[in-house]
Amino acid sequence: MFLRELTVSPDHIKGAGPATIRALARAGITSVGALLCRFPRDWEDRSVAVPLADFQRHSSVCTVVRVLAHDWFGFGRMRTLKVYVEDSSARAVLVCFNRPFLEKQLVPGKQFRLWGRFFYKYGEIQSTVFEVEPLEGAVEPEAAAGSSRFFGRILPVYPLGAGLTQGLLRKLIKTALTQYAPPLEDELPEAIRCRDGFLSKAQAIRAIHFPASMGELDLARKTLIYEELFYLEVLVGKRAMERRPMRRDASAGSGEGRERHSGASGTPGSLQRRLLERLPFKLTPGQEEAAGEINRDMDGPFPMARLLQGDVGSGKTLVAFLAALRAVEAGGQAALMAPTELLARQHAENAAALLEPLGVRIAFLTGNIKTAGRTPLLKSLAAGDIDIVVGTHALFSRDVIYRNLRLVVVDEQHRFGVTQRQAIMAKGHSSLVSPGTPDLLMMSATPIPRTLALTVFGDLDVSVIRDLPPGRKPIETHLARESNEGKVYEFVGRKLAAGRQAYFVYPLIEAADNRDLKDAESMAERLAATVFPQYRTALVHSRLDEEEKRRTMEAFRRGEVQVLVATSVVEVGVDVPNAVCMVIEHAERFGLSALHQLRGRVGRGGEQSYCFLVYSDEGPEGDGLTGDGKARLKVMLENSDGFVIAEEDLKLRGPGQIAGVEQSGYLTLGIADLVRDAGELARARSDAFAMLEADPELLAPEHRRVAEALERAPPFSQVVM
C-alpha cells in the first residue's frame, strides 16, 4: 500500500487541532496517507433494520425504541443506570456503565434510534455496548433508516489509541477522503484491474472506509488486498533479480578464487566423497537431494541463496558440513553461525570429529574467547590457515577478517535479524582474496509453511529434508493434567532407574508475583530433594553465564546429570541420545513451535522416547486450557510432522508472530492476511513474476505506475526479511 506519497501532515485536514495531531502521532499516524491507511478492523451495518427480538440471529440490533423507565443498581461510585426500552418486537435493558448522563438524555416516553450488541442475561435481553440518537418526530419503529449521522449506513470501526475515538477518526478520514482521495492514481496494471473487475484506487480507498453496501465493501477489500500482495511479490521478485546478476569474477585477485561452471551436475567432490565413506551410515534420500542441489548452486554462475528446511533431527548439519567441504575444496573458507554458544560449540565439536581427519582446519570463535586465544585465531583466519570457522555473532565482529570467505551458513536463521545476516555476508566483500558475495545457506529446524516461505523467502531456492535417519522411533506424546503429574514422575523414575535421562521444562526461571505457575528454580530444588533424590539434578536457564551453561550441558551429555531442569533455553541445544523423557509443565503456555522444538530434544538415539505435556487444572473450562491452548496441545498430540505443525501454527498465530516481527521486521502488511488470503497471494505472485520476467526494468508504458509506486515504497527489509 503506497499511499505514503500523501506525506502532507494531518494538520492540513479541516478540523484537526493540536490535541488531535498529538493523538494521531501517538498512534503512528503522521501523514494523510497513513491516516487513509488506518483501515477499519470491522464494519457495523446500520443500513438494515434488525429488531430486538432477532438479536440472537444477528451480530447487532438496529432499530427504533421507546424508553419505558429507569432503574439503578449498585452503590456509591459503582451505582449504574439501567434503561428499559422496547420496539414492536420485544423489550430490552440498556446497562449504562459509566454513563449516568444518559438518565437525562433517554427520557421515558421518547423514541430513539438504537444500535447495539445484545445478549440474554438475568432473564432479560441486555446490552452494554450501544449507541442512541434522538428520533425527532418519528412514530413507526421501522423508521430506523431515516436521515442520520450514525444510522442508515455502514460505519467503520477503527483500532484506536490514546486520545482517539471512533467519532473523531470517522470525521477526520471522511474529510481527508474529500480533500485528497480523488486524484489518487491506480497502481495496479490496467490489464489486471480490468481482468479481475477491481475498483479504482480512489474508489477502493473510499469504499473501504465508507462503503455504500456490503457488496462494495467486499470488492474494495479484494482490490486493496490484491494490490498489497502484488507489490509484496514485486519486491520479492526484484530482490531475486538483484541476487542473480551478481557474478563472481573468477580471475580477480591472486587467482585463489574458484571458477564457477553453469549447469554443474552437483556430484560430490573429493573431500565430500571421503567424508561420506567415513560415515557409519548412508545419507537419507532427502539429505542426498539437498546436498546435490547445494552443489549445483555452488558450482553455478551466481552466488547461492538457499534455505535448507528440515525437521528436528533430520540431519541438516551434516548437509551443511558437506557444503562447507565444497567451499574448502574450491580454495575458499566457510563460516557457520549459530544463535547460541552452546549450539555453536556442538557444531564445532562435531565438525572437528568429522572433518579434521580429512585435513580440514576447524576453529571456534565466540565473544567469550579471551584476547590471548583470539588474536592468533584471527591471524590464522586472515592468513587462510583456517578452513571452517564456527561461532556466534562474533563471526562478523569488526576485527574479524577472512582471506577468502566463500560460504556462509546461518543455523536457526529465524533467530538472527536482517542486519546480522547482512553483516556476516559483508565479510565476503572484504575478503583479502577474491572479494565478492559469498554463497548463503540458511537452515531452519522450525519448518516454515509453504505459503510463508514463498512470500518471505521468494527470492531464495528452498531445499527440504522430510525424512529422518533410519532407526529413529517416533516420540510418544501424552497429555497430563497437573493433578496427575505424580503418574508422570513415576514413569520418568522408571526410565531413570533403567539408566536413561530426562528433561523438565518450565515457562519461568523464578517464581513470579500473582502467577500460579511453577518455575525452574523452585522445581529444580523440589525434584532434587523429594521426587528424584537418588539422581543428580541440574538447572540451566538464560540468566546463567555461557560457561556455566556449557558445563551443565556437558555434564548432562556425559551422563553425570540425570535430570536437567530448564526453561525453553534448551529448545536449541546439544544432542543427548540417552535422554528419553521430555516433561513440559504448563505446556499450554508455550507456542506450537517451541513445543515441537522441545519435543525434538529427545528421540535422538535408538531408544523409544516420550514427551509429556502437563497442563494446568484451573481455567475457564475447569481444565486450565483456553481455546488456543487446547488447540495447540491437540495439534501436538495428533502430529509429529513439523511441517504439519507449522501449518497449524500459522493458522493459530498468524504469519507475523511465527516469522518474528519483533526481531527482523519479517512482514508488515496493512490489510492482507497470508493465511486467509493464500489464494490471492498465489495469483499475485504469478502476476508479479510474469510481469518482471517480461519487463525486468519496468520500462513499458503500462508498467510506469508500478515503477513509480516502487520508488515510493519503504526499504525492502522493512517489508520482508
MORAQUI-V360748 format. One line per field, one symbol per residue. burial: # if it has 9 or more other C-alpha atoms within 8 Angstrom, else .. A space follows every 50 residues. Layout:
burial->???
This chain:
burial->#.##.....##.#..#...##.#####.#########.##..#.###.## ##.##....#########.#........#########..#######...# ..#..#.#..#########.....####.#....#.....#.###..... ########..#..#.#..##.##.###...#....####...#....##. ############.#.##.#######################.##.#.#.# ..#.####.#.....#....#####........#.###.########### ################..###########.#########.########.. ##.###.#.#######.......#..##.#####.###########...# #############..###.##.###########################. ###.#######.###..##..##.#.######..#..##..##.##...# #########.#.....########.###...##.#######.......## .##.###.#.###########.##.#############.#.######### ###################...####..##.##.###.##.######### ..####.####.######..#####.##.##..##.###.##..#..##. ..#####.#..#...######
